[in-house]
Amino acid sequence: MTALASQTDFFGKITALAQTSDKESAVPDDYRALVCIFFTGGNDGNNMIIPNHSDTSVSNYADYSAGRAAQGLALAQNTLLPIAVPRIGGLTYGLHPSFGPVAGGLNNGLHELWAQQKMAAITNVGTLVRPITRQQYQDNSVPRPRQLFSHTDQSNQQMNARADMVVLSGWGGRIADRMTIPANPDRLIPTIGSINGTRMFTIGESTQPLSIGPAPAPLSSILSLTGYNGTPAANARLAALSAGMDIVDVNELINESSKVHKESIRIAQSLNNSLDTTVNFPTSEIGKQLKQVARLVKARSALHMNRQIFFCTVDGFDTHSGQLLGQAGLFSQFSQAARAFYDEMVVQGVSDKVTQFTLSDFGRTFGPGGSGTNVGSDHAWANHAFVIGGSVLGGNFYGMNASNGTPFQTLVKNGPDDLDLGTAARGRWIPTTSVEQYAATISKWFGLPDADRNYVFPNLPNFAVSDLGFMQP
């Protein structure tokens, strides 16, 4: 109760209005939405995007195979889904086969969106306080992220964009702090919402998220009170309940709880239009979450929303063992659901107004752990991420260059991008692009004013580039 009481200010601010400036009032009045999909547990990016060429001037498939094949973690080259990468001389790389058509799938997956330039990869991205080289890491001469390789700390840093200190808000929530009033002045629900419990990403300093359950539950039933069926007696009870919530109590926690309950009732009454999707969604957990997001996007006009932010998760990426089978299933679920969502946005006519993007705790070691059917990988640092949508300048890699002059790291243990030294090195890549740079590029497209970037991303000035260039204006 003491811990809860210390956070009562958050409970009372679910509809709080952030301070505005003249620049904020210039936020465009068109509709835009962000959909964060978090790979919980730390996704192995080394098997998500793989060199599919033999050019020896950069890491190639032979380098990849040499680091993983002996213990059974390398994917066969003929199973990779080829993608061309103009930024690396048009060389071919490969996506994991689960990003294409799969048995029992509802669509062709995400792979074909690459050629349509609706999907891009942000490579070698991770939590950073400021840029750091291998030598600086070994010398401990540049600040490192707090508690590297820790699930809790690294996932929080991905979601709050503060690798140097503990903060209790996320970068999605802080965007909502600054953009709620100018973008959604007449909103009927909060600007930001989670479809899988309240997470750090969605919590602001002065705003709180809407947290609802996934489909198939209709929107109209998400926050509805049971036992209130519209009869005169039920309406009288509801009126009495609402009046009771207006009574000021000497206990601050009770007052704040009453505000939250009253706001929940109001939101429930706003979600009475249970719009459904046209495209079929898979019945996986991520499929259900994205279907619920698609419903809220479809209800945008009725809810008076010009800007929306959503948070979803795919759980199970802590693949210390059994990675080949486990990751293939998770990638398939994500690919099928994200493609269904993109197709639904096309049907709704807002595919260029809604952007999906991925985050994860961290990457995983290039060197496998275990062997055979138990082969997996361990906690590491840099990773790859996907951005999907009609406003994405897709079909390419983005991010700052690694030691080899490309945005893709050198796949050699104890090599120039590995933070470890000697024979004990396992291939824990040092990020060359920060979460702040990745997120700031997305938030700029979303309409976050330049004047508010440092509020949302306090460490962004530590990096020379704030726009990685993968989004259209």
Summary of the structure (lengths in Angstrom):
residues: 473
radius of gyration: 22.9
end to end distance: 46.6
largest distance: 78.2
contacts: 1669
relative contact order: 0.21
helix: 37%
strand: 15%
